[in-house]
Amino acid sequence: MHAFGMYNYLHCDAWYQDSVYYIDNLGRIMNLTVMLDTALGKPREVFRLPTDVTACDNRLCASVHFTSPTWATLSDGTGRLYVIGTGDRGNSPEKWEIMFNEELGNPFIIIHSVSLLDSEEHSVAVLLLRIEKEELDMKGSGFYVSLEWVTVSKKKDSKKYEITKHHVLRGKSVPHYAAIEPNGNGLMIVSYKSFTVVSVDQDLEESMDEDRPEKTKVEPLYYWQQTEDDLTVTVRLPENCAKEDIQIQFLPESITITLKGVQVLGGRLYSSIDHESSAWTLKENDGLEISLIKRNEGLTWPELVVGDKQGELVRDPAQCAAIAERLMHLTSDELNPNPDKEKPPCNAQELEECDLFFEESSSLCRFDGNTLKTTHVVNLGSNQYLFSVVVDPKEMPCFCLRHDVDALLWQPHCSKQDDMWEHIATFNALGYVQASKRDKKFFACAPNYSYAALCECLRRVFIYRQPTPMSTVLYNRKEGRHVGQVAKQQVASLETNDPILGFQATNERLFVLTTKNLFLIKVNTEN
């Protein structure tokens, strides 16, 4: 139900403003492009699916994704993938041509696609989603989500496109968001339950096997302990290592240990030390003991040298007991130990309905495109996922998260490893307002962030505009201040009782698709 019951049947072509597409029940892809509000044409057919989709029993909705200004990917809902050269869609009439089509098993929907071009070949990477029946593990629903990353390529001197990569990831929840990076080097997923890689290409598997060393227990290079004031590091010395073979440099932020002319440990310390008070001594059993004095007393270090995995922390039992005691007040053996206490820990009656978050906490994962290993994981905590929107078609789609009462829009950047997510817009109080809309079906915002909108399953569309300066200044008596800006909220009611099946927002208009009509709501006027 989560994967296909709330499917958005209206597709926005982010490369061309105010151009939307839908696939009707005859398998025709219909397009409506708005140039002038006074001269609205009827939707026109640009392509028809070659197969009779009604013949397939367990088919899903047909889906389309616009990969680039001249390419699109298409699924007929029966398990067949089409890669289509559309030509320049800004020109009329459009001539869509099938460049690749192949049966890929069970039905799927297309979530995202990107076009990759270099001097040697052109590739289209597509992300497919399907729900598969769990054959062995019958825990939970008995189903799992399969995300498939398929790359279709054509070499410069070749005539046809063929599948060159096929990776499969599996999870137990439908992802809120999944997108391939524009350069094809990674994949980002926001989901409640994590995804794991279950199958990768044969050649990739072989190269991964070669890289995988034999698992043998490696003795740590050093052991370390800590108290509130200092750290003790013990290093095993190589044979015949004399005092003059040992060189240790203490700096406020770093340490370097050299034995017999070879640096065995060096790098930035987790926190600063008093380097003048730090010292080292030789032990009888070929051991070197280093004592480091913490500059920030009481700070617990999770690691000695940042990023170094050669050592092992030896925990002192007394220290563990002290930490457990320090955390004792956060836990209790009983669920609500003293309900009649003057101030209960939480009064659920004081919470409003829209303050009750989902109990689930989603996480954002990035997978490397070559090794398929996880490179980044961010726990979103109580920052509830709201919707995604394409602001710049050359970038990945943005996602909107609830932060307290507001909604913040984030743009992922694949090229910046340190700043992978950039905050680009805020919708004030939208997190709070949307939570009270129990019947909401689709959520969207304008690519220029001028407004956000949501629709219910039937009739009603809510528009939330960004604050704008007022011609006359209002005076807030309660707070004793002047108000120069006001954010307007509007409700549009559609003249139909047909269910809403699709919803898209552009800078000027909202497009709402029902079973029988396509409605246009003019939200912003130019100038």
ZIWO-V762371 format. One line per field, one symbol per residue. ss: DSSP state (H for helix, E for strand, L for the rest). A space follows every 10 residues. Layout:
# ZIWO-V762371
ss = ???
This chain:
# ZIWO-V762371
ss = LLLLLLLLLL EELLLLLLEE EEELLLLEEE EEELLLHHHL LLLEEEEELL LLHHHLLLLL LLEEEEEELL EEEEELLLLE EEEEELLLLL LLLLLLEEEE EEELLLLLEE EEEEEEELLL EEEEEEEEEE EEELLLLLLL LLEEEEEEEE EEEEELLLLL LEEEEEEEEE ELLLLLEEEE LLLLLEEEEE ELLLLEEEEL LHHHHHHHHH HLLLLLLLLL LEEEEELLLE EEEEEELLLL LLHHHEEEEE LLLEEEEEEL LEEEEEEEEL LLELLLLLEE EELLLLEEEE EEEELLLLLL LLLLELLLLL EEELLLHHHH HHHHHHLHHH LLLLLLLLLL LLLLLLLHHH LLHHHLLLLL LLEEEEEELL LLLEEEEEEL LLLLEEEEEL LLLLLLLEEE EEELLEEEEE EELLLLLLLL EEEEEEELLH HHHHHLLLLE EEEEELLLLL EEEEEELELE EEEEELLEEE EEEEEELLLL EEEEEELLEE EEELLLLLEE EEEEELLLEE EEEELLLEEE EELLLLL
